[in-house]
Amino acid sequence: MVSNSHPQSFEASDLPTKHVTVYADRAEVNKTINVHLKQGHNEILITKLSRSLDQDSIRVEGYGKASITEVKYQERNVVKDEEVKEKEKELHQKIKKLKDERQRIEQNLERSKRQKEVLDGIANQLGRGTVCSEKEEGTRPSAYALISDGDGLDNLEKFLDYYVKRHSDLDGKLNDLRQQYDKIDEEINVSNSQLSENYGACCAHVKEVTVFVSCTEESDGTLDIFYVVRNASWKPSYDVRVQTQEPSMKLFLFNFKLKLTYYGLIEQDTDEDWKDTKLTLSTAAPRIGGQVPELGTTKVSFYKPPQIQPRMMATTAESFSVNECSFGASAPQEQLRVARYDAPAPPRMKSIEAIVKENVTSTVFEIENKTTVPSDSSLHKVTVAVVDLKPTFEYESIPSKSTFAYFKAKTVNTSHFPFLAGPTAIFVNQSFVANGSMKAVNTSEDFNVSLGVDPSIKVEYKAAKKFNEESGILTKSSLLTQEQKIGLHNTKNEAIRLIVVEPFPQSTEEKLKVSRKLLEGSTKLKSLSIRKLCQNVNATRQLGLGIISTLSSPNLRSNRVAFLFEIILSAILDPFNATGPWLQSLGTDLQMGEQVTLLEPALNNKADKHVHVVLNKQNNVEWQLNLQPNEKKELILKYQIEHPKGEQIEHKEE
């Protein structure tokens, strides 16, 4: 302590909380201290700060006719004073009384259960018609004796009335006793927690900050202390309310209103209550999430069986030493060299990694009204914004994942607020319909809101048909044809717009070819000049192999003769400019021909104006169609996969 200094002491819990900025995993607290400064050196001690305080984050600002010369942080153990000891004693007495009361309730519960068992036992005897034997009759009464005299039926009726009433009374009493027991048990747990947290140790561990202030004359001043605490966080939450202006929901008319209420859910357990404070929510490091089943890219590749780990025997197992486990990159390798493998080695454990998701630009939300957030680990909801949006609506279905049609609202974030990923509660016409989630959305960005499942749109995902064939004469290859049918039925009284997405495999192997003729939207076959063939020494051989391949093609069986005559006639009339459908499959490298197969659907096909088919960026086929009232439609996806014979293929979504 500086000589001739003037000390002042404050407890953090007594200081007003001016402002709190809450982040995704922490919070910055700003407390204000009004002090009267004397001329010379002043020491301002703030004690009993939060247990979650980060000492490197402490910052102090002053206002007045003085200068801050030093800020000192320290932690120390403080011996309990008499007041604390008295509070601890009172808490022990409270716990003892609660335990005595709990024991009394346990005894009442046991007695009531026994009464119920006796009553049920008598009723069971009457139900079975049990009568005591002559030997037992003199020693104990039988339940049957209640109805064995002349007034048996009257006695039975009285007993049944008594049984019902008494049974009901006992059930109610047992229920009340159990509720009392649970309540007292919870109070005991809370009191024990308070005892262990605040009075368990002989000394209290406190965190303190001392601010040294130099003042040239006596005056009043204000200190603002800032520090970061852990065990505090916030996350977004949304209410999505769709309101129609008419009873009938016409999807293609703008008679919908979508109101999105943006909430912040704040949770803190910092050992300090934030009372009547100004709150700011920061979007730094937000947590992101998603909704309708996500469909990734389905890739097809050759199946690779797992490699069998070879057996290894270490020649000098005893050479393992402590030095080989020292810190450094080589330690795991040294250990593997000397390990004894009497059986295949177990797989390496996978590290649990955090899921990294898309983030939006960091911003802050200032809550208009002052708020109180106690340190109780409970969620406290504050309103960030209420946004009115103009939506359009459609349905989406991913039958391979879920045979439901999801009602979706498509809109644009026209507010000044970025939306973070978070859970949504969805209401349509004041009725709760579903829980969902929202992805991160920036301002002016398009986004979708899932409004739940509509059972009036029927989706049938039929079993896929698969055909395996072989092609080629000299070089054999396998040809897998897969056909998937999807049935749709709009049972509503109005037309709807429906998006259907189905996976289309993407090859990851050079030798594995997936036919993509469905992407062309045309049945026109490209031709290749025979002049290119004649530049090759084996042109004649290639031509012959092409004819043979054409004849053996499983997809051209019905037209073999026509194809053969077309090839021969073209070669005779113009041997240097002959064309033929089979040559398109040869390619420029003149390898064994791939089969030219026309599959469905055709992309960008204008034949049906109500259906538009595209291949999206995930390489999935996407149908965009309008279904009229009570209309049924069947979608077909058909593709071929050609690969060398003997190879197995597998489908994997990434």
Buried (B, 14 or more C-beta within 10 A) or exposed (E): EBEEBBEBEBEBBEBEBBBBBBBBEBBBBBBBBEBEBBBBBBBBBBBBBBBBBEEEEBEBEBEBEBEBEEBEBEEEEEEBEEEBEEBBEEBEEBBEEBBEBBEEBEEBBEEBEEBBEEBEEEBEBBEEEEBBEEEEEEEEEBBBEBBEEEEEEEBEEEBEEEBEEEBEEBEEBBEEBEEBBEEBBEBBEEBBEBBEEBBEEEEBEBBBBBBBBBBEEEBEBEBBBBBBBBBBBBBBBBBBBBEBEEEEBEBEEEEBBBBBBBBBBBBBBBBBBBEEBBBBBBBEEBBBBBBBBEBEBBBBBBEEEEEEEEEEEBEEEEEBEEEBEEEEEEEEEBEEEBEEEEEEEEEEEEEEEEEEEEBBEEBEBEBEEEBEBEBEEEEBEBBBBEBEBEBEBBBBBBBBBBBBBBBBBEBBBEBEBBBBBBBBBBBBEEEEBBEBBBBBBEBEEEBBBBBBBBEEBBBEBEEEEEEEBEBBEEEEBBBBBBBBBBBBBBBBEBBBBBBBBBBBBBBEBEEBBBBBBBBEBEEEBEBBBBEBBBEEEEBEEBBEBBBBBBBBBEBBEEEEEEBBEBBBEBBEEEEEEBBBBBBBBBEEEBEBBBBBBBBBBBBEBEEEEEBBBEBEEBBBBBBBBBBEEEBEBEBEBBBBBBBBEEBEBEEEBE
